[in-house]
Amino acid sequence: MQDVLVSVALAGTAGATYGLIGYFKNKKQEEAFVGFDKTEFLTSVLGSAVIGGIASFMGLSPDVVTDMAIGPFVFQAIRKALQAIGF
């Protein structure tokens, strides 16, 4: 169980880092936060964390879990949950 929690934490951190680097790489300095969608960003971070935890639990790589039917379900469920709470 501890391995799954560590995987979730690391996957969330990696997802946040990857998302922020990709976002800022494609933006000019003066337009850094123009068009930033916090819901999409949180969806990516939380989705990556959940996928990492599932992958660790199942003993698979995150790419395999993302390509399975559960991958899109995780991201859609998180997106809908964030929208439902008004985030």
LINFEN-V671579 format. One record per run of one state. SS is the DSSP state (alpha for helix, beta for strand, coil for the rest). FROM is the first residue (numbers start at 1). TO is the last residue. Records with the same first field share a line. If there is no record, write none. Layout:
SS=FROM-TO  FROM-TO
//
This chain:
coil=1-1  26-28  32-37  59-61  68-68  85-87
alpha=2-25  29-31  38-58  62-67  69-84
//
